[in-house]
Amino acid sequence: MNTANEASPICAVAPARRGATLRESRGGRQITLNNREFATGESDLYVGLIHIVIAAMLGSADGYRVGASVTLSQTSEKAIVHVVDDDASMRGALESLFDSVGLDTQGYAAARDFLVTSVADRPGCIVIDIRLPDMNGLDFQARLTEMGVRLPVVMITGYGDIPMSVRAMKRGAVDFLPKPFHDQDMLDAVMAAITRDRQRRTVEGDLSQMQQRFGTLSPRELQVMQLVTAGKMNKQVAGDLGISEITVKIHRGAAMRKMGARTLADLVRMAEVLKPRGDNKGG
């Protein structure tokens, strides 16, 4: 591995509050936060925007932007890089490289070794050699997806070509590095992958909190929430449920308090976020 002279930009966490918008520009997509624009990669767009929406509704002041350097002091849990490569010298070299920036490393000589290991629930990523003794790296990547392993993947190979790169990236790989690669290129890819994983974990944590709040609603509050977030007026809801309009307002207010929604628009967005996950209740 060689050392690159310049570091590539890496995703990072930065303060953000409400007022997020998305627009297209000649340079790609951008997220606008508090009238400031931040360019964002396609792979980070969904996670970033969903976190902004959920964070705003839950009263969080955290958000993301792309383009700043990541430091481990910005995170609360040390990340780990899983290296799956049958070349012991490569595993050792990568372990030394990652250790130099404060990352833990776990090495595996074959895909099977990783699959039978109980992986720690920590932020991180997987570096996979495309040529493994027991399984093609692309097949291994597909197997991880089937098993629900959601750690981002960085592919490395001495036999790389464009079709392999396209297949790996379409399946969600963060990067595809042909050997020999620069140390800094590997660090950039791994740090971007770890940032993506931290964002995913944060979004899932926020969503879990929203689902817990949703679970505290009474059956009647659930009915009212479903109808009002579907666009019905209080009078229409009252007619559908056979209750008074005042009672509808009481149940709607209780649902909003339990969900932490400041406005009806917040409640509507919450219902939309929860719906794809199959958590809508009532009927």
SERO-4910 file (N, C-alpha, C, O; in steps of 0.05 Angstrom, whole numbers):
BEGIN
 pado doro    nc1    nc2    nc3   cac1   cac2   cac3    cc1    cc2    cc3    oc1    oc2    oc3
  Met    A     17    -24      0      0      0      0     17     25      0     39     25     12
  Asn    A      9     45    -13     24     70    -14      9     92      1    -15     89      7
  Thr    A     23    113      8     10    135     23      3    157      4     20    167    -11
  Ala    A    -22    165      4    -31    187    -13    -23    214     -1    -21    216     24
  Asn    A    -19    234    -18    -11    260     -7    -34    276      3    -31    293     21
  Glu    A    -58    272     -8    -81    287      0   -103    269      9   -108    248     -3
  Ala    A   -117    278     29   -140    263     40   -165    271     25   -169    295     19
  Ser    A   -182    252     20   -208    258      8   -228    267     30   -224    259     53
  Pro    A   -248    283     23   -268    291     43   -283    267     54   -288    247     39
  Ile    A   -290    268     79   -304    246     92   -329    258    105   -329    280    114
  Cys    A   -351    241    105   -376    251    117   -372    256    147   -355    242    160
  Ala    A   -386    275    158   -383    281    186   -409    290    198   -428    298    184
  Val    A   -410    290    225   -434    300    239   -430    330    244   -408    338    252
  Ala    A   -451    345    240   -450    374    245   -477    383    255   -497    371    247
  Pro    A   -479    404    271   -504    413    282   -523    421    260   -515    433    239
  Ala    A   -549    415    264   -570    424    245   -596    425    259   -601    410    278
  Arg    A   -613    443    251   -640    444    263   -661    443    242   -655    435    219
  Arg    A   -685    450    248   -707    448    229   -703    466    206   -686    484    206
  Gly    A   -719    461    184   -717    477    161   -699    465    140   -684    479    126
  Ala    A   -701    438    136   -684    424    117   -699    422     91   -723    415     90
  Thr    A   -686    428     68   -697    425     42   -677    412     24   -653    411     30
  Leu    A   -687    401      2   -670    387    -18   -674    400    -45   -696    405    -52
  Arg    A   -652    405    -59   -655    415    -86   -633    404   -104   -612    395    -94
  Glu    A   -638    405   -130   -618    395   -149   -601    419   -158   -610    442   -158
  Ser    A   -576    414   -164   -558    434   -175   -540    421   -195   -540    397   -198
  Arg    A   -523    437   -208   -505    426   -228   -485    407   -215   -477    388   -228
  Gly    A   -479    411   -190   -460    394   -177   -472    370   -164   -458    354   -152
  Gly    A   -498    367   -166   -512    344   -153   -533    354   -134   -541    377   -135
  Arg    A   -542    336   -116   -562    343    -97   -550    357    -73   -527    353    -66
  Gln    A   -567    374    -60   -557    388    -37   -579    388    -15   -603    388    -21
  Ile    A   -570    388     10   -589    392     32   -584    420     43   -561    428     47
  Thr    A   -606    435     46   -604    462     57   -614    462     86   -636    454     91
  Leu    A   -597    471    104   -604    472    132   -599    500    142   -576    511    140
  Asn    A   -620    513    153   -617    540    163   -604    558    142   -586    574    148
  Asn    A   -613    556    117   -604    572     95   -575    567     87   -563    583     72
  Arg    A   -563    545     97   -537    537     88   -539    512     72   -554    494     79
  Glu    A   -524    510     50   -526    487     32   -503    469     35   -480    478     37
  Phe    A   -508    443     35   -487    423     38   -491    402     16   -513    390     14
  Ala    A   -471    397     -1   -473    377    -21   -473    350     -8   -461    345     13
  Thr    A   -488    331    -20   -490    304     -9   -489    283    -30   -499    287    -52
  Gly    A   -476    261    -24   -476    238    -42   -502    224    -43   -518    225    -24
  Glu    A   -508    210    -65   -533    196    -68   -538    176    -46   -560    173    -36
  Ser    A   -516    162    -38   -519    140    -18   -526    151     10   -538    137     26
  Asp    A   -518    176     15   -523    187     42   -549    203     43   -558    211     65
  Leu    A   -562    208     20   -584    227     19   -608    217     36   -618    232     52
  Tyr    A   -617    192     31   -641    183     45   -637    183     75   -653    193     90
  Val    A   -615    171     84   -610    169    113   -609    196    126   -620    201    147
  Gly    A   -595    215    112   -592    242    123   -618    256    126   -624    268    147
  Leu    A   -635    255    105   -660    269    106   -679    257    126   -693    271    140
  Ile    A   -681    230    127   -699    217    146   -691    224    174   -708    228    191
  His    A   -664    225    180   -656    232    207   -664    260    214   -673    266    236
  Ile    A   -661    278    194   -668    306    199   -698    308    206   -705    322    225
  Val    A   -715    294    191   -744    295    196   -750    284    224   -764    296    239
  Ile    A   -739    260    230   -745    247    255   -734    263    278   -747    267    299
  Ala    A   -709    273    275   -697    288    297   -713    313    303   -716    320    326
  Ala    A   -722    327    282   -738    351    287   -764    345    302   -772    360    320
  Met    A   -776    322    295   -801    315    308   -797    306    337   -815    309    353
  Leu    A   -774    295    342   -768    285    369   -754    306    386   -747    301    409
  Gly    A   -750    330    375   -738    351    390   -708    350    391   -696    363    409
  Ser    A   -695    335    373   -666    333    373   -654    356    357   -667    366    339
  Ala    A   -630    364    364   -617    385    349   -595    375    332   -579    390    321
  Asp    A   -594    348    328   -572    336    313   -580    333    284   -603    328    278
  Gly    A   -560    335    266   -564    330    237   -538    323    225   -518    320    239
  Tyr    A   -537    321    198   -513    313    185   -507    331    162   -525    343    150
  Arg    A   -482    334    156   -474    346    131   -450    330    120   -438    314    134
  Val    A   -444    335     95   -423    320     82   -400    339     75   -405    362     67
  Gly    A   -375    329     78   -353    345     69   -332    352     90   -311    362     82
  Ala    A   -337    347    115   -318    353    136   -303    328    145   -312    306    140
  Ser    A   -281    332    159   -266    309    169   -279    297    194   -290    311    210
  Val    A   -276    271    196   -287    257    219   -265    252    240   -243    245    233
  Thr    A   -271    257    265   -253    250    286   -268    232    306   -292    235    310
  Leu    A   -253    213    318   -267    194    336   -278    208    361   -296    197    373
  Ser    A   -268    232    368   -278    246    391   -307    255    387   -320    261    406
  Gln    A   -316    256    361   -343    264    356   -363    242    361   -387    246    359
  Thr    A   -354    218    366   -371    195    370   -367    183    398   -347    188    410
  Ser    A   -387    168    407   -387    158    434   -379    129    436   -374    118    457
  Glu    A   -377    115    413   -371     87    413   -350     81    392   -353     89    369
  Lys    A   -329     67    400   -307     61    382   -315     42    360   -329     22    366
  Ala    A   -308     48    336   -316     32    313   -297      9    309   -274      9    319
  Ile    A   -306    -11    294   -290    -35    288   -292    -41    258   -313    -39    246
  Val    A   -269    -48    247   -268    -55    218   -263    -86    217   -243    -96    227
  His    A   -281    -99    203   -278   -128    199   -265   -133    172   -275   -125    151
  Val    A   -241   -145    172   -226   -149    147   -228   -179    140   -218   -196    154
  Val    A   -240   -184    117   -243   -212    107   -225   -215     83   -231   -206     61
  Asp    A   -201   -228     87   -181   -231     66   -164   -255     73   -155   -257     95
  Asp    A   -159   -272     54   -144   -296     59   -114   -291     60    -98   -309     67
  Asp    A   -105   -267     53    -77   -259     54    -71   -248     82    -79   -226     89
  Ala    A    -55   -264     97    -49   -256    125    -33   -230    126    -37   -214    144
  Ser    A    -15   -226    106      1   -202    106    -17   -177    101    -12   -156    112
  Met    A    -37   -180     84    -56   -158     79    -73   -152    104    -77   -129    111
  Arg    A    -82   -173    117    -97   -169    142    -80   -154    162    -90   -136    176
  Gly    A    -55   -162    165    -37   -149    184    -32   -120    177    -31   -103    194
  Ala    A    -28   -115    151    -22    -87    142    -47    -69    147    -44    -47    156
  Leu    A    -70    -80    141    -94    -64    146    -99    -59    176   -109    -38    184
  Glu    A    -94    -80    192    -97    -76    221    -79    -54    231    -88    -38    247
  Ser    A    -54    -53    222    -36    -32    230    -45     -5    221    -44     15    235
  Leu    A    -55     -4    196    -65     22    185    -89     32    201    -89     55    209
  Phe    A   -108     15    207   -132     23    221   -125     30    251   -137     48    262
  Asp    A   -107     15    262    -98     21    289    -86     49    291    -88     62    312
  Ser    A    -73     58    270    -60     84    270    -79    107    272    -72    129    280
  Val    A   -105    102    266   -125    123    268   -145    116    290   -167    128    291
  Gly    A   -139     97    307   -156     91    330   -179     73    325   -198     73    341
  Leu    A   -178     57    304   -199     38    298   -192     10    307   -169      1    303
  Asp    A   -210     -5    318   -206    -33    324   -209    -49    298   -223    -41    279
  Thr    A   -196    -72    297   -197    -89    273   -200   -118    281   -188   -127    300
  Gln    A   -217   -133    266   -220   -162    270   -215   -174    242   -229   -167    223
  Gly    A   -197   -193    241   -190   -206    216   -202   -233    212   -206   -248    232
  Tyr    A   -209   -241    187   -220   -267    180   -207   -276    155   -204   -261    136
  Ala    A   -199   -302    154   -185   -313    131   -204   -322    109   -196   -327     87
  Ala    A   -230   -325    116   -250   -335     97   -277   -324    104   -282   -315    126
  Ala    A   -295   -325     85   -322   -315     89   -336   -331    112   -349   -320    128
  Arg    A   -331   -357    112   -343   -375    132   -335   -366    160   -352   -367    179
  Asp    A   -310   -358    163   -301   -349    190   -317   -326    201   -323   -325    224
  Phe    A   -324   -308    183   -341   -285    191   -369   -294    197   -381   -286    217
  Leu    A   -380   -311    180   -408   -319    182   -414   -335    208   -436   -334    218
  Val    A   -394   -349    218   -398   -365    243   -390   -349    268   -393   -360    290
  Thr    A   -381   -325    265   -373   -308    287   -396   -291    297   -411   -280    281
  Ser    A   -399   -288    323   -419   -270    334   -407   -242    334   -390   -235    350
  Val    A   -417   -226    315   -405   -199    311   -416   -180    333   -440   -179    338
  Ala    A   -398   -165    345   -406   -146    366   -424   -124    354   -421   -116    331
  Asp    A   -443   -115    370   -462    -95    362   -449    -67    365   -454    -53    384
  Arg    A   -432    -61    346   -417    -36    347   -417    -23    319   -419    -38    299
  Pro    A   -414      3    317   -411     15    291   -386      5    277   -366      0    290
  Gly    A   -388      3    251   -364     -7    236   -370    -12    207   -390     -2    196
  Cys    A   -353    -28    195   -357    -36    167   -342    -62    162   -327    -72    179
  Ile    A   -345    -72    137   -331    -97    130   -314    -91    105   -325    -82     85
  Val    A   -289    -98    106   -271    -96     82   -269   -125     71   -259   -142     85
  Ile    A   -277   -129     47   -278   -156     35   -261   -157     10   -263   -141     -8
  Asp    A   -243   -178      9   -228   -184    -16   -247   -198    -35   -262   -216    -26
  Ile    A   -247   -191    -60   -265   -202    -79   -259   -232    -84   -277   -247    -91
  Arg    A   -234   -240    -79   -226   -268    -84   -221   -281    -57   -200   -278    -45
  Leu    A   -240   -296    -47   -238   -311    -22   -237   -341    -28   -248   -350    -48
  Pro    A   -224   -356    -10   -221   -385    -16   -246   -401    -17   -248   -421    -30
  Asp    A   -266   -393     -2   -291   -409      0   -315   -396    -13   -336   -410    -16
  Met    A   -314   -371    -20   -337   -357    -32   -328   -332    -46   -311   -317    -36
  Asn    A   -339   -327    -70   -334   -302    -84   -343   -279    -67   -363   -280    -53
  Gly    A   -327   -257    -67   -333   -234    -50   -360   -222    -56   -374   -213    -37
  Leu    A   -369   -222    -81   -395   -211    -88   -417   -229    -77   -438   -220    -68
  Asp    A   -413   -256    -79   -432   -274    -67   -433   -271    -37   -455   -274    -25
  Phe    A   -410   -267    -25   -409   -262      4   -425   -237     11   -440   -237     31
  Gln    A   -422   -216     -4   -437   -192      0   -467   -197     -1   -482   -187     15
  Ala    A   -475   -213    -21   -504   -219    -24   -513   -236      0   -535   -232      9
  Arg    A   -496   -254      9   -503   -271     32   -507   -253     57   -525   -258     73
  Leu    A   -490   -234     61   -493   -216     84   -520   -201     83   -533   -198    104
  Thr    A   -528   -192     59   -553   -179     57   -576   -197     64   -595   -189     77
  Glu    A   -575   -222     54   -596   -242     60   -598   -247     90   -620   -252    100
  Met    A   -575   -247    104   -575   -253    132   -582   -228    149   -585   -230    174
  Gly    A   -586   -205    137   -593   -181    152   -569   -167    164   -573   -150    181
  Val    A   -545   -174    155   -521   -159    165   -519   -133    150   -517   -132    126
  Arg    A   -522   -111    165   -525    -85    153   -500    -68    154   -501    -44    148
  Leu    A   -477    -79    161   -452    -64    162   -445    -57    133   -445    -74    115
  Pro    A   -437    -32    128   -429    -24    101   -404    -40     92   -388    -48    108
  Val    A   -402    -43     66   -380    -60     55   -361    -43     37   -370    -25     22
  Val    A   -335    -48     40   -315    -37     22   -301    -61      9   -291    -79     23
  Met    A   -301    -62    -18   -290    -84    -33   -261    -77    -41   -255    -54    -48
  Ile    A   -243    -97    -39   -216    -94    -50   -210   -118    -67   -220   -140    -63
  Thr    A   -193   -114    -88   -186   -136   -106   -162   -130   -122   -156   -107   -128
  Gly    A   -148   -151   -130   -126   -148   -148   -135   -155   -176   -119   -154   -195
  Tyr    A   -160   -163   -179   -171   -172   -204   -195   -155   -213   -212   -164   -228
  Gly    A   -196   -131   -203   -220   -115   -207   -224   -106   -235   -205   -102   -250
  Asp    A   -249   -104   -243   -256    -93   -269   -282    -77   -266   -295    -78   -245
  Ile    A   -290    -63   -287   -313    -46   -285   -339    -61   -278   -354    -53   -261
  Pro    A   -345    -84   -292   -369    -99   -285   -370   -107   -255   -391   -104   -243
  Met    A   -348   -116   -244   -347   -123   -216   -353    -99   -198   -368   -100   -179
  Ser    A   -341    -76   -206   -345    -52   -190   -374    -44   -190   -386    -37   -169
  Val    A   -386    -45   -214   -415    -37   -216   -432    -56   -200   -450    -46   -186
  Arg    A   -427    -82   -201   -443   -101   -185   -441    -96   -155   -460    -96   -141
  Ala    A   -416    -91   -146   -411    -87   -118   -425    -61   -108   -438    -61    -87
  Met    A   -423    -40   -124   -435    -14   -116   -465    -16   -117   -478     -4   -100
  Lys    A   -477    -30   -137   -506    -33   -138   -516    -48   -114   -539    -43   -106
  Arg    A   -500    -66   -103   -509    -81    -80   -504    -66    -54   -508    -77    -32
  Gly    A   -494    -41    -56   -491    -25    -32   -463    -21    -22   -460     -8     -1
  Ala    A   -443    -30    -36   -415    -25    -27   -409      4    -27   -418     19    -44
  Val    A   -395     13     -6   -388     41     -4   -366     49    -24   -366     71    -36
  Asp    A   -348     30    -29   -326     36    -47   -315      9    -58   -320    -12    -47
  Phe    A   -299     11    -79   -287    -13    -92   -258     -5    -99   -254     12   -117
  Leu    A   -239    -16    -84   -211     -8    -87   -194    -30   -100   -192    -51    -89
  Pro    A   -182    -24   -123   -164    -44   -135   -136    -43   -122   -127    -22   -114
  Lys    A   -124    -66   -119    -97    -67   -108    -77    -61   -130    -81    -68   -153
  Pro    A    -55    -47   -123    -49    -35    -97    -64     -8    -94    -68      6   -113
  Phe    A    -71     -3    -70    -86     22    -64    -71     39    -45    -54     30    -30
  His    A    -77     65    -45    -64     84    -26    -76     80      1   -100     74      4
  Asp    A    -59     83     22    -69     81     50    -92    101     54   -112     94     66
  Gln    A    -89    125     44   -109    146     49   -135    139     35   -157    145     45
  Asp    A   -134    127     11   -158    119     -3   -173     98     14   -198     99     16
  Met    A   -159     80     26   -172     60     43   -184     73     68   -206     67     75
  Leu    A   -169     91     80   -179    104    104   -204    121     97   -223    121    112
  Asp    A   -204    135     74   -227    150     66   -251    133     62   -273    139     72
  Ala    A   -248    110     49   -270     92     44   -281     80     70   -305     79     74
  Val    A   -263     72     88   -272     60    113   -285     80    131   -306     74    143
  Met    A   -275    104    133   -287    125    149   -314    133    139   -332    139    154
  Ala    A   -317    135    112   -343    141    100   -363    119    107   -386    124    113
  Ala    A   -353     94    106   -371     71    112   -380     71    141   -403     66    147
  Ile    A   -361     77    159   -367     79    187   -387    101    193   -405     98    209
  Thr    A   -383    124    180   -402    146    183   -430    138    174   -449    145    188
  Arg    A   -431    124    152   -457    115    142   -470     96    163   -494     98    168
  Asp    A   -454     79    174   -465     60    194   -475     74    219   -495     67    230
  Arg    A   -460     95    228   -468    110    251   -494    125    246   -512    126    263
  Gln    A   -497    135    222   -522    149    214   -545    130    215   -567    136    225
  Arg    A   -541    106    203   -563     86    203   -571     79    232   -595     77    237
  Arg    A   -552     75    249   -557     67    277   -572     90    291   -590     84    307
  Thr    A   -565    115    285   -579    137    298   -608    139    288   -626    143    304
  Val    A   -612    136    262   -639    136    251   -656    114    263   -679    119    271
  Glu    A   -645     90    265   -660     68    276   -666     73    306   -688     65    315
  Gly    A   -648     86    320   -653     92    348   -676    112    351   -693    109    368
  Asp    A   -676    133    334   -697    153    334   -724    140    326   -744    146    338
  Leu    A   -723    123    306   -747    110    297   -758     91    319   -782     90    323
  Ser    A   -740     78    333   -749     60    355   -763     76    377   -783     67    388
  Gln    A   -752    100    383   -765    117    403   -793    126    394   -812    126    410
  Met    A   -795    132    368   -821    140    357   -841    116    358   -865    120    365
  Gln    A   -831     92    352   -849     69    353   -858     63    382   -880     54    386
  Gln    A   -840     68    401   -847     63    429   -869     83    437   -888     75    451
  Arg    A   -867    108    429   -888    127    435   -914    119    421   -936    122    433
  Phe    A   -912    110    397   -936    101    382   -950     78    396   -975     77    396
  Gly    A   -934     61    409   -946     38    424   -960     46    449   -975     29    460
  Thr    A   -957     71    458   -971     79    483   -999     90    477  -1014     95    496
  Leu    A  -1006     94    452  -1032    105    445  -1054     84    451  -1051     60    447
  Ser    A  -1077     95    460  -1100     77    464  -1113     70    437  -1107     84    418
  Pro    A  -1130     50    436  -1143     42    411  -1158     66    399  -1157     70    374
  Arg    A  -1172     82    415  -1186    104    404  -1167    126    394  -1172    138    373
  Glu    A  -1146    131    408  -1126    151    399  -1114    142    373  -1109    159    355
  Leu    A  -1109    116    370  -1098    106    345  -1118    111    322  -1110    119    300
  Gln    A  -1144    106    327  -1164    110    306  -1165    139    298  -1165    146    274
  Val    A  -1165    157    317  -1166    185    312  -1141    194    297  -1142    210    278
  Met    A  -1117    185    306  -1092    192    293  -1093    183    263  -1085    199    246
  Gln    A  -1101    159    258  -1102    149    230  -1120    167    213  -1113    173    190
  Leu    A  -1143    174    223  -1162    189    207  -1154    218    203  -1156    228    181
  Val    A  -1144    231    224  -1136    259    221  -1110    262    203  -1107    281    188
  Thr    A  -1092    242    205  -1068    243    189  -1074    235    160  -1058    239    142
  Ala    A  -1098    223    155  -1106    217    128  -1120    241    115  -1127    240     92
  Gly    A  -1123    263    130  -1133    288    119  -1162    294    127  -1173    313    116
  Lys    A  -1174    278    144  -1202    283    151  -1204    305    173  -1187    307    190
  Met    A  -1226    321    171  -1231    342    190  -1242    329    215  -1252    306    215
  Asn    A  -1241    344    238  -1252    333    263  -1281    324    261  -1289    304    272
  Lys    A  -1297    340    246  -1325    334    243  -1329    307    228  -1346    291    235
  Gln    A  -1312    303    208  -1314    278    192  -1305    254    209  -1317    233    208
  Val    A  -1284    258    225  -1275    237    243  -1296    229    263  -1302    206    268
  Ala    A  -1309    250    274  -1330    245    293  -1353    228    281  -1363    210    293
  Gly    A  -1360    235    256  -1381    220    242  -1373    191    237  -1389    173    240
  Asp    A  -1348    187    229  -1339    160    223  -1338    143    248  -1344    119    246
  Leu    A  -1331    154    270  -1328    139    295  -1353    139    313  -1354    125    333
  Gly    A  -1372    156    306  -1396    158    322  -1392    170    349  -1404    163    369
  Ile    A  -1374    190    350  -1368    205    375  -1371    235    370  -1373    243    347
  Ser    A  -1370    250    391  -1373    279    388  -1347    292    377  -1325    280    380
  Glu    A  -1350    315    365  -1326    329    355  -1308    337    378  -1283    337    374
  Ile    A  -1319    344    401  -1302    351    424  -1286    327    433  -1262    330    440
  Thr    A  -1298    303    433  -1283    279    440  -1261    274    420  -1239    265    429
  Val    A  -1265    279    395  -1244    276    375  -1221    294    381  -1198    285    380
  Lys    A  -1227    319    388  -1205    338    395  -1189    329    419  -1165    332    420
  Ile    A  -1204    317    439  -1190    308    463  -1171    285    456  -1148    285    464
  His    A  -1180    266    440  -1164    243    432  -1141    252    414  -1118    241    416
  Arg    A  -1146    271    397  -1124    280    379  -1103    294    395  -1079    291    390
  Gly    A  -1111    310    415  -1092    324    432  -1075    305    448  -1051    308    451
  Ala    A  -1088    283    458  -1074    263    474  -1054    249    456  -1031    243    465
  Ala    A  -1062    242    431  -1043    229    413  -1019    246    406   -997    236    405
  Met    A  -1024    272    402  -1002    290    396   -983    293    419   -959    294    415
  Arg    A   -994    294    444   -976    296    467   -960    271    470   -936    273    475
  Lys    A   -972    248    468   -957    223    471   -936    219    450   -914    208    455
  Met    A   -942    228    425   -923    225    403   -902    246    403   -881    244    390
  Gly    A   -906    268    419   -887    290    419   -890    307    395   -870    321    387
  Ala    A   -913    308    382   -918    324    359   -927    352    367   -946    355    382
  Arg    A   -913    372    357   -921    400    364   -944    410    347   -960    427    356
  Thr    A   -946    399    323   -967    408    305   -979    384    291   -968    362    292
  Leu    A  -1002    388    278  -1015    366    263   -996    357    240   -996    334    233
  Ala    A   -982    376    228   -963    369    207   -942    350    217   -934    331    203
  Asp    A   -932    354    242   -913    336    254   -925    308    256   -912    288    250
  Leu    A   -950    307    265   -964    281    268   -967    267    242   -964    242    240
  Val    A   -973    282    221   -975    270    194   -949    258    185   -948    236    174
  Arg    A   -927    273    189   -900    263    181   -893    238    197   -881    219    186
  Met    A   -900    237    223   -895    214    239   -910    189    228   -899    168    226
  Ala    A   -935    193    221   -951    172    210   -939    161    184   -939    137    179
  Glu    A   -928    179    168   -916    171    142   -890    156    147   -884    136    133
  Val    A   -874    164    167   -849    150    173   -855    122    184   -841    103    178
  Leu    A   -875    120    201   -882     94    213   -895     75    193   -891     51    195
  Lys    A   -910     85    175   -926     68    157   -909     48    141   -917     25    139
  Pro    A   -886     56    129   -871     36    113   -860     14    130   -853     -8    119
  Arg    A   -856     18    156   -845     -2    173   -866    -23    182   -859    -41    198
  Gly    A   -891    -19    173   -912    -39    180   -922    -36    209   -932    -55    220
  Asp    A   -919    -11    220   -927     -7    248   -953      8    251   -960     15    273
  Asn    A   -968     13    229   -994     26    233  -1013      7    247  -1015    -17    240
  Lys    A  -1026     17    267  -1045      1    282  -1073     11    279  -1078     31    266
  Gly    A  -1091     -4    290  -1119      5    288  -1131     -4    261  -1118    -18    246
  Gly    A  -1155      5    256  -1167     -2    230  -1194      8    226  -1206      3    205
***
